[in-house]
Structure formats: C-alpha cells, structure tokens
C-alpha cells in the first residue's frame, strides 16, 4: 500500500520529535535546529547522580504509565535482590514524545480529555481511563488503583528523590501546538505558559528528551527503554 502525503508528513513529524530535528514550517511553524533554550536549561540534576547504581529510563509513550512505574520498581528489586541501599541508587525518568502527557497534572488531563482522545488504558483494569496513570493512587477517588501503585506514582517517585526530565520539543509540538492552541484558541506563548503551569511539580524541562537521555548516560546512567 502506498504511503499517503498526510501519512508521510505525520511520520516525518514523529521522527522530528523523537530525534530533536527541525519540522517543516508549514506544519508546525519554525523549530530551530539549535535549541536556544539549551544554555538556560536547569542542569542541576546532573550533580545529583553520585550513586553507585544509576539508570535513565526513556519513556516516549503513555503505555498505561508502566514506563514511570519501572523507575521505582527496579530500585525496589535492587534493594530486595542485591541488598542495595536506596541511597546508593539514582533513577532518572525522561518523559518525551507522547510520554510528555504523563508529566501533566490531572487537571490538564481533565480539561483536554487526554484519556479519551488518546485511548489511554488503565494499568490495573485494562479499560479506558480518563486518569493520568502515572499519578494513580489507591487513596485518590476515581483512580481504581491497588495499594501497590502508591509507591510507583510520579509524584511519589519525585518525593523519594527521583529525577524526572521533560522534553521541551514534545511540550511545544504535542502539548502546546496540538492540544492547547487548537482548543483554547490562544497564542502559542500563552498556551505554553498555561501548559507549563500544569506540569507535575518537580519535573525539570530539558531542550529535548534525546538531549536529556544522552546527558544522563554521559553522567554514568545505564540506558533503559521503558515504554
């Protein structure tokens, strides 16, 4: 079957998001090859990577939140199977491409109906859900999450010292231009400010997810494709 023009550009756009490459201006507006935000990016997280055991988990898809859960699960397994102390483990999450949705608070998911429009599947029930699976808790009404999910949630991961990095390219192309601007009919600048105000507190934005994953590996983290 031949690839249609629309499918071709859709695939090209996806590749650009994944690779941090420029996208055709007719589709998304100008995206500079060299990200001007790089010198201003918060890189303080790198200095925290001092533990003996370090891993960066690459999460490019929502995948029912499993990519986020794995950032805590491997730490628990290292502690249980190898007797490693939590202080000797660093876990880094990179939320990029569609995985950027996991970095958004539940109020963003509710306002823009992310669960419905992206057919998000509940990790425990196997049914479609309107909840951000990365934030599920057994104590949160409507989540329908078993107790073991409580320690896996993104906010709990951050509170325990985990590092979560967000992709600025995905924020601009997927969240701002594809979700907020079309629905709210506002400028990109206004949409970006609104979107950033709805980030899960503690998520650190980086020039791109690929940038973040490479930088973490340079700092000694083992790479894991987690979703």
Helices and strands as residue ranges (DSSP letters): H 5-19, H 25-28, G 38-40, G 44-48, E 53-59, G 63-65, H 66-82, G 86-88, E 89-95, G 97-103, H 106-112, H 114-117, G 133-135, G 147-149, H 154-159, E 163-167, H 168-170, I 171-180, H 181-184, H 188-197, E 204-206, H 209-218, E 222-225
